[in-house]
């Protein structure tokens, strides 16, 4: 496959528009963002007056407004290209000036992003996502691709290889099976470090052990009888617990089985990327070559100690919980645009609706990205066509909403509660709990330029009627999804959340790298064209692809991972709850409703044969007196009169919680020295015998 180059005239139009909108957004960001931020800032809630909690509350209304304005630049540029007749409105001289300014601005943003190295560190991580060795490998790979694409003669070995790759020739059935085996085997190998046995889990790095109880809690609460939207507020996944319950319950929600299950789902998410790439480039071999760097960068280790690794896959709130359904939707969009089953727009948006309800943080960008993919990957956009697509999309979203409402009603007997649905978005985004300020310059500028370039390039291809509509649509999807999902980093700006964007970023640079290679390979391209705006973007894309490919050198050794899995730890993990379980069993009746404020409280309740009525997964998010009143109200309405409080291995209880319980007439009644768990009751429940 070869991609026709964008004309110099079109380049000038695009960048004149982008620069104008960008300049306007910059001025608005400086002048109006503080005032707009004040308007969207809700009245602050009364958090506990604990020093550790106060340090976590950092509202960022101004930063969120600036983030929205930054997204508006490529989105508005793409919209004008798709729906406007820009050639008649922008002069040739202005376009030529922008041809000089445009590439300089892009290269300046990328350079500032690379050299700033200013991301706030967490868990001792350095403030840079890549090192000099990564850059050296990326430059060598990018230079090699340019040399093969541009310099090799048509009759040379390199030239024939280049033409074969650019042509994307189909393969035999055996070739397709071989490519599939490579993709499946590589995916399994890269995900193996995220798998644990219960016996060895305690040896995991602290970053994994700290986060795993938070993610596991959404599923354990479902296994303990609670229902997302109805009587439980899931932090990461509202719908995945439904599908995994039959399997996880068969193993009593063992954390080791949970990590295996999450690794399988991560594999499905990443393989959806592989299939999307293979379809749009029309070559199984090229699809695998483009996929392997995506795979390697998506799960590149952020922390590595011995044979233990922390990555986006071991922090399962990233892979698969945030990315699974959006990546599946990307694959569905590609199949729809190619006319493959399922072709229906309704089916695409039904799954996008499930992504929205499962995790709104990445689900909202997923829905808008799917709309962009369907519009830009189709025929020339018009009011009637867009109206038809909007109607079908709305039908798909409505069907997803009705489906989730029905299963919620059937299981819990009640309709979804909007307050539970928005609890975490209000706590984090609105109130600023756990947020971190974004550095002014940072590596985040590189993914931002990449996503923006993908979206604008998609609009250029759509405007020019490019025949590869599925590739055009996938560019739109990845670009807009990456821009929107960037809210995760914009809110909590540190190295880990930046790296959490790498699966989407690697997807984007893989697509842009392929288009750039094909463009440079075109016989209509003169070497001097590489120095134009399009050439600057193409070289930047190939460098990004080279950086992604540099992560392949960090592939885990399967034999080392097999040895790791065979080891048994002598340490205690947060899931070792035998002492807590014995204490709760001794103080309760089977099936009794109680309130547990302890790390892994829902898993503890399931194992002890009782029902934890807490509407949140972990006591770290019990941060106000009103929340405590709500939980005690639920306990009372369910006929319960016992509260169990205790610090976990990694998650302590805020001191104000105990003080607030006393102020509401509760007092300790019994304690367990082995676990530190304390039973609290009201004076009306009986004598209080422990202080």
C-alpha positions in Angstrom: 0.0 0.0 0.0 1.2 3.5 -0.8 -0.1 6.7 0.6 -0.3 9.7 -1.7 1.6 12.7 -0.3 -0.3 15.6 1.0 0.2 18.6 -1.4 2.2 21.6 -0.3 -1.0 23.7 -0.7 -3.0 21.4 1.6 -0.1 21.5 4.1 -0.2 25.2 4.2 -3.9 25.3 4.7 -3.8 22.8 7.5 -1.0 24.5 9.4 -2.3 28.0 8.8 -5.5 26.8 10.4 -3.8 24.9 13.2 -1.5 27.8 14.0 -4.4 30.2 14.1 -6.5 28.0 16.4 -3.5 27.1 18.5 -2.6 30.8 19.0 -6.1 31.6 20.0 -6.3 28.7 22.4 -3.0 29.7 23.9 -4.2 33.3 24.5 -7.5 32.0 25.9 -5.6 29.6 28.1 -3.5 32.3 29.6 -6.3 34.9 29.9 -9.5 33.0 30.5 -8.6 29.7 32.0 -8.3 30.9 35.6 -11.7 32.6 35.4 -13.3 29.6 33.7 -11.7 27.3 36.2 -13.3 29.2 39.0 -16.7 28.8 37.3 -16.5 25.1 37.0 -15.0 24.6 40.5 -17.8 23.2 42.8 -18.1 24.0 46.4 -15.3 22.1 48.3 -16.4 19.3 50.5 -15.3 19.0 54.1 -12.5 16.4 54.1 -11.2 14.8 57.3 -8.7 17.2 58.9 -5.8 14.7 58.6 -2.5 15.9 57.5 -1.9 13.0 55.1 -5.3 13.6 53.5 -4.9 17.3 53.2 -1.7 16.7 51.2 -3.7 14.7 48.6 -6.4 17.3 47.9 -5.2 19.6 45.1 -8.1 20.9 42.9 -6.9 21.8 39.3 -9.8 23.6 37.7 -7.5 26.0 35.7 -5.4 23.1 34.5 -8.4 21.2 33.4 -9.7 24.2 31.4 -6.3 24.5 29.7 -6.3 20.8 28.9 -9.7 21.2 27.2 -8.5 24.1 25.2 -5.4 22.2 24.1 -7.7 19.4 22.8 -9.8 21.9 21.0 -6.9 22.9 18.7 -6.6 19.6 16.7 -10.3 18.9 17.0 -11.3 22.2 15.6 -8.7 22.0 12.9 -10.0 18.5 11.8 -13.6 19.7 11.9 -12.8 22.7 9.6 -11.0 20.4 7.2 -13.9 17.9 7.1 -16.8 20.4 6.8 -15.2 23.6 5.4 -14.0 24.7 1.9 -10.7 26.0 3.2 -8.9 26.2 -0.2 -11.1 29.2 -1.1 -10.4 31.1 2.2 -6.7 30.9 2.8 -4.2 32.7 0.5 -1.2 31.0 -1.1 1.3 33.4 0.5 -0.1 32.8 4.0 0.1 29.1 3.3 3.7 29.3 2.3 4.6 31.2 5.5 2.9 28.5 7.6 5.0 25.9 5.7 8.0 27.3 7.4 6.5 28.0 10.8 4.6 24.7 11.0 7.5 22.3 11.0 9.5 24.5 13.3 6.7 24.6 15.8 6.2 20.8 15.7 9.9 20.1 16.0 10.2 22.7 18.8 7.3 21.1 20.8 8.9 17.6 20.4 12.3 18.9 21.4 11.0 20.7 24.5 9.1 17.6 25.4 12.1 15.3 25.0 14.6 17.5 26.8 12.5 18.8 29.7 12.5 15.6 31.7 10.3 17.2 34.3 7.6 14.6 35.1 7.0 14.3 38.9 8.5 11.1 40.2 6.6 8.4 42.1 8.0 5.2 43.6 11.5 6.5 43.0 11.1 6.5 39.2 13.3 9.0 37.2 11.5 12.0 35.7 12.2 10.8 32.1 10.2 8.1 30.2 13.1 7.4 27.9 16.9 7.5 28.2 19.8 8.3 25.8 20.1 4.6 24.8 16.4 4.6 23.8 17.0 7.7 21.7 20.1 6.3 20.0 18.2 3.1 19.1 15.2 5.1 17.9 17.4 7.3 15.7 19.2 4.3 14.2 15.9 2.5 13.4 14.3 5.7 12.0 17.4 6.4 9.9 17.4 2.8 8.6 13.7 3.0 7.6 14.3 6.3 5.8 17.3 4.8 4.0 15.4 1.8 2.9 12.4 3.9 1.8 14.2 6.7 0.1 17.7 5.6 -1.0 17.4 2.0 -2.0 17.2 1.5 -5.8 14.2 -0.3 -7.3 16.4 -3.3 -8.4 18.4 -3.6 -5.2 17.7 -6.1 -2.4 16.7 -3.2 -0.1 14.5 -1.7 -2.8 12.7 -5.0 -3.5 12.2 -5.5 0.3 10.9 -1.9 0.6 8.4 -2.3 -2.3 7.2 -5.7 -0.9 6.6 -4.1 2.5 5.0 -1.0 1.1 2.7 -3.1 -1.2 1.4 -5.0 1.8 1.1 -8.2 -0.3 -1.2 -10.9 1.2 0.2 -14.1 2.5 -0.7 -17.8 2.2 -2.7 -19.5 4.9 0.5 -20.9 6.4 1.9 -17.4 6.4 -1.1 -16.0 8.2 -1.0 -18.7 10.8 2.8 -18.1 11.3 2.1 -14.4 11.8 -0.7 -15.2 14.2 1.6 -17.5 16.2 4.2 -14.7 16.4 1.6 -12.2 17.7 0.1 -14.6 20.2 3.4 -15.9 21.4 5.0 -12.5 21.8 1.9 -11.2 23.6 1.9 -14.1 26.1 5.7 -13.6 26.7 5.4 -9.9 27.4 2.4 -10.3 29.7 3.9 -13.1 31.8 5.5 -10.8 34.3 2.0 -9.6 35.3 0.9 -13.1 36.3 1.3 -14.3 39.9 0.5 -17.3 42.0 -1.0 -16.7 45.5 2.1 -18.3 47.0 4.5 -15.9 45.4 2.4 -12.7 45.3 4.1 -11.2 48.4 7.4 -10.9 46.5 5.8 -8.5 44.0 7.2 -4.9 44.0 5.4 -2.5 46.3 3.8 -0.5 43.5 2.0 -3.7 42.4 1.0 -4.7 45.9 -0.3 -1.2 46.7 -2.5 -1.0 43.7 -3.8 -4.5 43.5 -6.2 -4.3 46.4 -7.9 -1.2 44.8 -8.5 -3.0 41.5 -9.4 -6.4 43.1 -12.0 -4.6 45.3 -14.3 -3.9 42.4 -14.5 -7.6 41.6 -14.6 -8.9 45.2 -17.4 -6.5 46.1 -19.4 -8.1 43.2 -18.5 -11.5 44.5 -19.8 -10.4 48.0 -23.2 -9.6 46.6 -23.0 -5.9 45.8 -23.9 -4.5 42.4 -22.2 -1.7 40.5 -24.5 1.4 40.0 -27.0 0.0 42.5 -25.3 -0.4 45.9 -21.6 -0.1 45.0 -19.4 2.5 43.3 -16.7 0.8 41.3 -13.5 2.8 40.9 -12.2 1.2 37.7 -14.6 -1.3 36.2 -18.4 -1.3 36.4 -19.0 -4.1 33.9 -16.0 -6.4 33.9 -17.0 -7.9 37.3 -20.2 -9.2 35.7 -18.5 -11.2 33.0 -15.7 -12.5 35.2 -17.8 -13.5 38.2 -18.5 -17.1 37.2 -14.8 -17.8 36.7 -13.4 -15.9 39.7 -16.1 -17.2 42.1 -15.0 -20.8 41.2 -11.6 -19.9 42.7 -13.0 -17.8 45.6 -11.6 -14.6 44.0 -8.0 -15.7 44.7 -5.7 -12.8 43.8 -3.4 -15.1 41.8 -6.3 -16.2 39.6 -7.3 -12.6 39.3 -3.9 -11.6 37.9 -4.1 -14.5 35.4 -7.5 -13.3 34.3 -6.4 -9.7 33.9 -3.4 -10.8 31.9 -5.7 -12.7 29.5 -7.9 -9.7 29.1 -4.8 -7.5 28.5 -3.8 -9.9 25.8 -7.2 -9.6 24.2 -7.0 -5.8 24.3 -3.5 -5.8 22.7 -4.4 -8.4 20.1 -7.3 -6.2 19.0 -4.7 -3.6 18.2 -2.8 -6.2 16.1 -5.9 -7.2 14.2 -6.7 -3.5 13.6 -3.2 -2.9 12.2 -3.2 -6.0 10.0 -6.6 -5.1 8.5 -5.8 -1.5 7.6 -2.3 -2.2 6.1 -3.7 -5.3 4.3 -0.8 -7.5 5.2 -0.4 -10.0 8.1 3.4 -9.6 8.0 3.4 -5.8 8.1 0.6 -6.0 10.8 2.9 -8.1 13.1 5.9 -5.8 12.4 3.8 -2.8 13.4 2.3 -4.5 16.4 5.4 -5.8 18.1 6.6 -2.3 19.1 3.1 -1.4 20.3 3.1 -4.5 22.5 6.6 -3.9 23.8 6.0 -0.2 24.7 2.5 -0.8 26.1 3.9 -3.1 28.8 7.4 -1.8 29.1 8.6 -2.2 32.7 8.5 1.0 34.7 10.2 -0.6 37.7 12.3 -3.7 37.5 13.9 -5.5 40.5 15.4 -8.9 39.7 12.7 -10.9 37.9 9.9 -8.7 39.3 8.4 -6.0 37.0 5.9 -3.2 37.3 4.1 -2.3 34.1 0.8 -1.1 32.7 -0.3 -4.8 32.8 0.6 -5.4 36.4 -1.2 -2.2 37.3 -4.4 -3.7 36.0 -6.4 -0.5 36.3 -4.6 0.5 33.1 -4.4 -2.7 31.2 -6.9 -4.2 30.8 -9.5 -2.2 32.8 -9.2 1.1 30.9 -8.0 -0.1 27.5 -9.8 -3.4 26.8 -13.2 -2.1 25.5 -11.7 1.0 23.7 -9.2 -1.2 21.8 -12.0 -3.6 20.9 -14.1 -0.7 19.7 -11.1 0.4 17.5 -11.1 -3.1 15.9 -14.9 -2.9 15.4 -14.6 0.5 13.7 -12.0 -0.9 11.3 -14.1 -3.9 10.5 -17.1 -1.7 9.9 -15.2 0.6 7.6 -13.9 -2.5 5.6 -17.4 -3.9 5.4 -16.6 -6.9 7.6 -18.9 -8.4 10.1 -20.2 -6.9 12.3 -20.8 -4.0 9.9 -23.5 -2.2 11.8 -22.8 1.3 13.3 -25.3 0.3 16.0 -23.1 -2.6 17.0 -20.0 -0.4 17.2 -21.7 2.1 19.5 -23.3 -0.6 21.6 -19.8 -1.7 22.6 -18.7 1.9 22.8 -21.6 2.5 25.2 -20.5 -0.5 27.3 -17.0 1.1 27.4 -18.5 4.3 28.6 -20.5 2.7 31.4 -17.6 0.4 32.3 -15.0 3.2 32.8 -16.2 6.8 31.9 -12.7 8.2 32.1 -11.6 6.3 28.9 -15.2 5.5 27.8 -16.2 9.1 26.9 -13.2 9.5 24.6 -13.9 6.1 23.2 -17.5 7.2 22.1 -16.3 10.4 20.5 -13.4 8.6 18.8 -15.7 6.0 17.4 -17.9 8.8 16.0 -14.8 10.4 14.4 -13.7 7.1 12.9 -17.1 6.4 11.3 -17.4 9.9 9.9 -13.9 10.4 8.6 -13.6 6.8 7.4 -16.7 7.1 5.4 -17.8 9.1 2.4 -17.6 12.9 2.2 -19.3 14.2 5.3 -22.6 16.0 4.9 -25.4 17.1 7.2 -27.7 14.3 6.1 -25.1 11.6 6.4 -23.8 12.8 9.8 -27.4 13.0 11.0 -28.0 9.4 10.0 -24.8 8.3 11.8 -25.7 10.2 14.9 -29.1 8.5 15.0 -27.6 5.1 14.7 -24.9 5.9 17.2 -27.6 7.1 19.7 -29.5 3.9 19.2 -26.4 1.8 20.0 -25.6 3.9 23.1 -29.3 3.6 24.2 -29.3 -0.1 23.8 -26.1 -0.4 25.9 -27.8 1.8 28.6 -31.0 -0.3 28.6 -29.0 -3.5 28.8 -26.9 -2.4 31.8 -30.0 -1.0 33.5 -31.9 -4.2 33.1 -29.1 -6.5 34.4 -28.7 -4.0 37.3 -32.4 -4.1 38.1 -32.6 -7.9 37.8 -29.7 -8.5 40.2 -30.2 -5.7 42.8 -33.9 -4.9 42.5 -33.1 -1.2 42.0 -32.3 1.1 39.1 -28.8 2.6 38.7 -28.0 5.4 41.2 -26.4 8.5 39.5 -24.7 9.3 42.8 -22.8 6.0 42.8 -22.0 6.3 39.1 -20.3 9.7 39.6 -18.7 9.2 43.0 -15.1 8.8 41.9 -15.3 11.4 39.1 -16.6 13.9 41.7 -14.0 12.9 44.2 -11.0 13.0 41.9 -11.8 15.5 39.1 -14.1 17.9 40.9 -12.6 17.9 44.4 -9.0 17.3 43.3 -8.4 14.2 45.5 -5.0 12.6 44.6 -4.3 15.0 41.7 -0.8 16.3 40.9 0.0 19.5 38.9 1.2 19.1 35.3 4.7 20.5 34.6 4.7 23.3 32.1 7.1 21.6 29.7 7.2 17.8 29.7 7.3 14.7 27.6 3.5 14.8 27.4 4.0 17.3 24.6 5.3 14.4 22.4 2.2 12.2 22.7 0.0 15.3 22.4 1.6 16.3 19.1 1.3 12.6 17.9 -2.4 12.3 18.7 -3.1 15.8 17.2 -1.2 14.9 14.1 -3.1 11.6 13.7 -6.5 13.4 14.0 -5.5 16.2 11.6 -4.0 13.8 9.1 -7.2 11.8 9.1 -9.1 14.9 8.3 -6.7 15.8 5.5 -7.1 12.3 4.0 -10.9 12.5 4.3 -10.9 15.9 2.8 -8.9 14.6 -0.1 -11.0 11.5 -0.7 -8.2 9.1 0.1 -9.3 5.5 -0.9 -8.0 3.8 2.2 -10.9 4.7 4.4 -10.4 2.2 7.1 -6.9 3.6 7.7 -8.3 7.1 7.7 -10.9 6.1 10.2 -8.5 4.4 12.5 -6.2 7.4 12.5 -9.2 9.5 13.6 -10.0 7.0 16.3 -6.6 6.8 17.8 -6.0 10.5 17.6 -9.2 11.6 19.3 -9.1 8.8 21.8 -5.6 9.6 22.8 -6.3 13.3 23.2 -9.4 12.6 25.4 -7.8 9.9 27.5 -5.0 12.3 28.3 -7.3 13.6 31.0 -5.9 10.8 33.1 -2.4 12.3 32.9 -3.6 15.9 33.1 -5.3 15.2 36.4 -2.6 13.1 38.1 0.5 14.2 36.3 3.4 11.9 37.1 5.6 9.3 35.4 3.3 6.4 36.0 0.2 8.1 34.5 2.3 9.4 31.6 3.4 5.8 30.8 -0.2 4.8 31.2 -0.8 6.7 27.9 1.9 4.6 26.1 -0.5 1.9 24.8 -2.5 4.5 22.9 0.6 6.5 21.9 2.3 3.4 20.6 -0.8 2.6 18.6 -0.7 6.1 17.1 3.0 6.2 16.2 2.7 2.7 14.7 0.1 4.0 12.3 1.9 7.2 11.6 5.2 5.4 11.1 3.6 3.1 8.5 2.0 6.1 6.6 5.3 8.0 6.8 7.3 5.0 5.4 4.8 4.6 2.6 4.9 8.3 1.8 8.7 8.4 1.7 8.6 5.3 -0.5 6.4 6.9 -3.0 8.1 7.4 -6.4 6.5 10.8 -6.5 8.5 12.0 -3.6 11.8 13.8 -4.1 14.4 13.7 -1.4 14.1 17.4 -0.8 10.4 16.9 0.1 11.6 15.3 3.3 12.6 18.7 4.5 9.1 20.1 4.1 6.3 20.2 6.7 5.1 16.7 5.7 8.6 15.5 5.8 9.3 16.8 9.3 6.1 15.1 10.5 7.1 11.9 8.8 10.6 11.9 10.3 9.1 12.6 13.7 6.7 9.7 13.3 9.5 7.3 12.3 11.5 8.4 15.3 8.5 7.8 17.6 8.1 4.3 16.0 11.9 3.7 16.6 11.5 4.7 20.3 8.6 2.2 20.6 10.6 -0.5 18.9 13.5 0.2 21.3 11.3 -1.3 24.1 11.6 -4.7 22.4 15.1 -5.1 23.9 13.4 -5.3 27.3 11.4 -8.5 26.5 11.2 -10.7 29.5 13.0 -14.1 29.4 10.2 -16.8 29.7 12.5 -19.2 31.6 13.2 -16.5 34.3 9.5 -15.8 34.6 8.8 -19.5 34.9 11.3 -19.7 37.7 9.7 -16.7 39.4 6.2 -18.3 39.2 7.6 -21.5 40.8 9.0 -19.6 43.8 7.0 -19.3 47.1 7.3 -16.2 49.1 8.1 -16.1 52.8 6.5 -12.7 53.2 2.9 -11.8 53.9 0.8 -10.1 51.2 -2.2 -7.8 51.6 -4.4 -10.7 50.7 -3.3 -12.9 53.6 -6.5 -12.4 55.7 -6.6 -15.6 57.8 -6.5 -13.8 61.1 -9.0 -11.2 60.1 -11.3 -13.9 58.7 -11.2 -15.9 62.0 -12.0 -12.8 64.0 -14.9 -11.7 61.9 -16.4 -15.2 61.8 -16.2 -15.4 65.6 -18.1 -12.1 66.0 -20.8 -12.5 63.4 -23.5 -14.8 62.1 -23.4 -16.3 58.6 -24.8 -13.8 56.1 -24.9 -10.9 58.6 -24.7 -7.4 57.2 -21.7 -5.6 58.6 -19.5 -2.6 57.6 -15.7 -3.3 57.1 -13.2 -0.5 56.9 -10.0 -2.5 56.1 -7.9 -3.2 53.1 -9.5 -6.0 51.0 -12.6 -5.6 53.1 -15.0 -7.1 50.5 -12.8 -10.1 50.0 -12.6 -10.6 53.8 -16.3 -10.5 54.0 -16.8 -13.1 51.3 -14.3 -15.4 53.0 -15.9 -14.9 56.4 -19.4 -15.6 55.0 -20.8 -12.1 55.8 -21.9 -9.2 53.7 -19.9 -6.0 53.7 -22.3 -3.2 52.9 -19.6 -0.6 52.1 -20.4 1.2 48.8 -16.7 1.9 48.2 -14.0 -0.6 47.5 -11.4 0.6 49.9 -11.3 2.7 53.0 -8.7 5.0 51.5 -11.6 6.7 49.8 -13.6 7.2 53.0 -12.7 10.8 53.3 -15.6 12.8 54.7 -18.1 12.7 57.5 -21.0 12.7 55.1 -19.7 9.5 53.5 -19.4 7.8 56.9 -23.0 8.8 57.7 -24.2 7.3 54.4 -22.4 4.0 55.1 -23.8 3.8 58.6 -27.2 4.5 57.2 -26.9 1.7 54.7 -25.7 -0.6 57.5 -28.7 0.3 59.6 -31.2 -0.1 56.8 -29.8 -3.6 56.2 -30.2 -4.5 59.9 -26.5 -4.5 60.7 -25.0 -3.1 63.9 -21.3 -4.0 63.7 -18.4 -2.1 62.2 -14.9 -3.6 61.8 -12.0 -1.2 61.5 -8.3 -1.9 61.0 -5.2 -0.7 59.2 -4.1 -2.8 56.2 -0.6 -3.7 55.2 -0.5 -0.7 52.8 -3.7 1.2 53.4 -4.2 2.7 56.9 -7.4 4.1 58.2 -7.5 7.9 58.6 -7.5 8.8 62.3 -10.5 11.0 61.9 -12.6 7.9 61.0 -12.3 6.5 64.5 -12.9 9.9 66.1 -16.0 10.3 63.9 -17.3 6.9 64.9 -17.0 7.9 68.6 -18.7 11.2 68.0 -21.7 9.2 66.5 -22.1 7.0 69.5 -19.9 4.0 68.4 -17.2 2.5 70.5 -14.7 -0.4 70.3 -16.2 -3.7 71.7 -13.5 -6.3 70.9 -10.2 -6.5 69.2 -8.0 -9.1 67.6 -4.3 -8.8 68.5 -3.2 -11.0 65.6 -4.7 -8.8 62.9 -5.3 -5.5 64.6 -8.9 -5.6 63.6 -11.4 -4.0 66.0 -15.1 -4.5 66.3 -17.2 -1.4 66.9 -20.8 -1.3 68.1 -23.2 1.3 69.4 -24.1 1.5 73.0 -27.6 0.4 72.1 -26.2 -2.8 70.7 -25.0 -4.0 74.1 -22.3 -3.5 76.6 -19.0 -2.1 75.4 -16.2 -4.2 76.8 -13.1 -3.0 75.1 -11.3 0.3 75.1 
